[in-house]
Amino acid sequence: MKIYPKRAIIGRIISLNLFIPLRSMESTRQKKVARLLQKELGDIFLKESTALFSKAFISVTVVRVSADLSFAKVYVNIFGKDNKEEIFAKIKSVSKEIRKKVGDNIKQQVRIIPEFAYYIDDSIDYAHKIDELLKK
């Protein structure tokens, strides 16, 4: 029997007290659909960024899909503009059009096109803040 440190009984603890579970609760199908959605959404944001989002660079960092594949949480990073909130509001306002374009692209691979909920992924900003604090 292995003896684990006190705080690492269930999973692995990495620096800054971030917890990474040992097992992923997503099925293989969920992971495949999430990767497909991430690729398609990234392509759409790349093509539509000049027309809809005033030339801001939008990166899709993570897509998490529900067990029944009907709902997806989309985490986006917005680069190049200071008004991230305005661009994020614009993304939310054209969500149905984006879902339609994704549906047109992947209709042969999935039965249900999931509803999207968008979130700003601030992990890069957080990492920069931690780096600055560590340098002091």
C-alpha positions as CSV (number, residue, x, y, z in Angstrom):
1,M,0.0,0.0,0.0
2,K,1.4,3.4,-1.0
3,I,1.5,6.2,1.4
4,Y,0.4,9.5,-0.1
5,P,0.9,13.0,1.3
6,K,-2.0,14.3,3.3
7,R,-3.4,16.6,0.7
8,A,-2.9,14.3,-2.3
9,I,-5.1,11.3,-1.3
10,I,-7.8,11.8,-4.1
11,G,-5.7,13.4,-6.8
12,R,-2.6,15.2,-7.6
13,I,-1.9,18.6,-6.1
14,I,0.3,21.0,-8.3
15,S,1.7,24.3,-7.4
16,L,-0.7,27.2,-6.4
17,N,-3.1,24.6,-4.8
18,L,-4.7,23.7,-8.1
19,F,-6.4,20.3,-8.0
20,I,-6.3,17.9,-10.9
21,P,-8.4,14.8,-10.4
22,L,-6.8,11.4,-11.3
23,R,-9.7,10.3,-13.5
24,S,-11.6,12.2,-16.1
25,M,-15.4,11.9,-15.8
26,E,-15.9,12.5,-19.5
27,S,-16.6,9.6,-21.9
28,T,-14.7,9.1,-25.1
29,R,-17.6,10.3,-27.1
30,Q,-17.8,13.5,-25.1
31,K,-14.1,14.2,-25.6
32,K,-14.4,13.6,-29.4
33,V,-17.4,15.9,-29.7
34,A,-15.7,18.5,-27.5
35,R,-12.6,18.5,-29.8
36,L,-14.8,18.7,-32.9
37,L,-16.7,21.7,-31.4
38,Q,-13.5,23.4,-30.4
39,K,-12.0,23.1,-33.9
40,E,-15.2,24.3,-35.6
41,L,-15.8,27.2,-33.2
42,G,-12.1,28.2,-33.6
43,D,-12.5,28.2,-37.4
44,I,-15.7,30.3,-37.2
45,F,-14.2,32.8,-34.8
46,L,-11.1,33.1,-37.1
47,K,-13.2,33.7,-40.2
48,E,-15.8,36.0,-38.6
49,S,-13.5,38.0,-36.4
50,T,-13.1,40.8,-38.8
51,A,-16.8,41.2,-39.6
52,L,-18.4,40.6,-36.2
53,F,-15.8,41.2,-33.5
54,S,-13.9,44.2,-34.8
55,K,-10.7,42.3,-35.6
56,A,-10.2,40.9,-32.1
57,F,-8.5,37.5,-32.0
58,I,-10.7,35.0,-30.2
59,S,-9.3,31.7,-29.1
60,V,-11.4,28.8,-27.9
61,T,-9.4,27.2,-25.1
62,V,-11.7,24.5,-23.7
63,V,-15.1,23.0,-24.6
64,R,-16.8,20.8,-22.1
65,V,-19.8,18.8,-23.2
66,S,-22.6,17.5,-21.1
67,A,-23.3,13.7,-20.8
68,D,-26.2,13.8,-23.2
69,L,-24.3,16.0,-25.7
70,S,-27.0,18.7,-25.7
71,F,-25.1,21.4,-23.8
72,A,-21.5,22.7,-24.1
73,K,-19.5,25.2,-22.0
74,V,-17.2,27.1,-24.3
75,Y,-14.2,29.0,-22.7
76,V,-12.8,31.7,-24.9
77,N,-9.8,34.0,-24.7
78,I,-10.0,37.4,-26.3
79,F,-6.8,39.1,-27.5
80,G,-5.9,42.3,-29.2
81,K,-8.6,44.6,-27.8
82,D,-9.0,46.4,-24.5
83,N,-12.8,46.1,-24.5
84,K,-13.1,42.4,-23.8
85,E,-16.5,42.8,-22.1
86,E,-18.0,44.4,-25.3
87,I,-16.6,41.6,-27.5
88,F,-17.8,39.0,-25.1
89,A,-21.3,40.5,-25.0
90,K,-21.2,40.4,-28.9
91,I,-20.3,36.7,-28.8
92,K,-23.2,36.0,-26.6
93,S,-25.6,38.0,-28.8
94,V,-24.7,36.1,-31.9
95,S,-24.6,32.8,-30.2
96,K,-27.5,31.4,-32.2
97,E,-25.9,32.3,-35.5
98,I,-22.7,30.7,-34.4
99,R,-24.6,27.5,-33.4
100,K,-26.3,27.5,-36.8
101,K,-22.9,27.7,-38.6
102,V,-21.5,25.0,-36.4
103,G,-24.5,22.9,-37.1
104,D,-24.1,23.3,-40.8
105,N,-20.5,22.2,-40.6
106,I,-20.9,19.1,-38.3
107,K,-24.5,17.9,-39.1
108,Q,-23.1,14.7,-40.5
109,Q,-21.1,13.8,-37.4
110,V,-23.5,14.5,-34.5
111,R,-27.1,14.0,-34.0
112,I,-27.7,17.0,-31.6
113,I,-26.0,20.3,-32.0
114,P,-25.5,21.5,-28.4
115,E,-26.5,24.7,-26.9
116,F,-23.5,26.9,-26.1
117,A,-22.8,28.8,-22.9
118,Y,-19.8,31.1,-23.2
119,Y,-17.3,31.9,-20.5
120,I,-14.2,34.1,-20.5
121,D,-11.1,32.0,-19.8
122,D,-8.8,34.1,-17.7
123,S,-6.2,31.4,-16.9
124,I,-3.6,33.2,-19.1
125,D,-4.1,36.5,-17.2
126,Y,-4.0,34.6,-13.9
127,A,-0.7,33.0,-14.9
128,H,0.8,36.4,-15.8
129,K,-0.2,37.8,-12.5
130,I,1.4,34.9,-10.6
131,D,4.5,35.2,-12.7
132,E,4.8,38.9,-11.8
133,L,4.2,38.2,-8.1
134,L,6.9,35.5,-8.2
135,K,9.4,37.8,-9.8
136,K,9.0,40.4,-7.0
